[in-house]
Amino acid sequence: MAITTATLDHTALRRTSRLHLATIASRIAIYGALILWAIVCLFPIYWTLTTSAKSAVDITQAHLIPWVNFQPDWKGWRSIGLSPDTIGTISTARDEFLARFTNSVVTSIGASALAVVLGSLAAFGLSRFEYKFLWMRNKDISFFFLSQLILPPVVLALPFLVLYRELALLDTTVGLIALYTLTVLPIVIWIMRDQFNTIPRELDEAALVDGLGSWGAFWRVILPIALPGMVAAFILSEVLTWNEYFFAALLTSSDAKTLPVMVASQTGSQGINWWSMAALSTTAIAPLALIGIFLERYIVKGLTAGSVK
């Protein structure tokens, strides 16, 4: 009997040991895959940052590691007037960069804020009221808004070019804000409608019983609860409008030109100025990276709203 008990204990110990080793192996595999994926995702940023500090020879020879394969220089940052040795001097290149950067900030923030305001109102109406327009009901109207994302931007190029020429909106920040608002509005409506659907209608009814009207219930009760979704919609709109290139290149020439257009224009008689393009790309990536880091929880909350009923 003692031998049998010892044998069972030994078998159980070996089984526990195998399970422990399997758990360790699975964790190693998971963390290894995550580390590999992080390297794949972060490598383009590393490449861009190091390219801004390379010379033409180092770029063509694909040198990767600074102070090992090549000696870093401020060539890319000097070309836009942001290197340590030129930051305190008068620079035409820096003035142009700041103008394009300001245009990108104004157009992206303005269009995102306007889209969130209009989209939140439209989404609240689709969530709380029943509409009928011809054969369309709420679901059809919501699908109509979302279907606008399927339309290729190149289809709208000529109509907007003619329209903006007639309205004197070519090469204006106002024109870009209006157009960008239209492009991101379907996404905002989609996100905010799901956000409002997760808020019980009983809160609206309670607010009405307490003497608030429809607008009062929306502004004082519903809107604070839906704030994470609004922040997520604003951030997503900000990313899309900040990176937009097609319409910015088509409808602007000098005054309202944005940063993506400036990045794409870094070509000269000798070819592409990769160091300048890398420095400009780094300055374009940095604001979005900071937004993603500090507002990550709002993005997750907003985009997962309505996923669990």
MOHU-V74533 format. One record per backbone hydrogen bond with DSSP energy under -1.0 kcal/mol. NH is the residue of the N-H (numbers start at 1). CO is the residue of the C=O. Records with the same first field share a line. If there is no record, write none. Layout:
NH=CO ; CO
This chain:
5=1
6=2
7=3
8=4
9=5
10=6
11=7
12=8
13=9
14=10
15=11
16=12
17=13
18=14
19=15
20=16
21=17
22=18
23=19
24=20
25=21
26=22
27=23
28=24
29=25
30=26
31=27
32=28
33=29
34=30
35=31
36=32
37=33
38=34
39=35
40=36
41=37
42=38
43=39
46=42
47=43
48=44
49=45
50=46
51=47
52=48
53=50
54=51
59=55
60=56
61=57
62=59
63=58
67=70
68=65
69=65
70=65
73=53
76=52
78=74
79=75
81=78
82=77
86=83
87=83
89=86
95=91
96=92
97=93
98=94
99=95
100=96
101=97
102=98
103=99
104=100
105=101
106=102
107=103
108=104
109=105
110=106
111=107
112=108
113=109
114=110
115=111
116=112
117=113
118=114
119=115
120=116
121=117
122=118
123=119
124=120
125=121
126=122
127=123
128=124
129=125
133=136
136=133
141=137
142=138
143=139
144=140
145=141
146=142
147=143
148=145
149=146
150=147
155=152
160=156
161=157
162=158
163=159
164=160
165=161
166=162
167=163
169=164
171=251
172=169
176=172
177=173
178=174
179=175
180=176
181=177
182=178
183=179
184=180
185=181
188=184
189=185
190=186
191=187
192=188
193=189
194=190
195=191
196=192
197=193
199=196
203=200
205=201
206=202
207=203
208=204
209=205
210=206
211=208
212=207
217=213
218=214
219=215
220=216
221=217
222=217
223=218
226=222
230=226
231=227
232=228
233=229
234=230
235=231
236=232
237=233
238=234
239=235
240=236
241=237
242=238
243=239
249=245
250=246
251=247
262=258
263=259
264=260
266=263
267=265
268=271
271=268
273=266
274=272
277=273
278=274
279=275
280=276
281=277
282=278
283=279
284=280
285=281
286=282
289=285
290=286
291=287
292=288
293=289
294=290
295=291
299=295
300=296
301=297
302=298
303=299
304=300
307=304
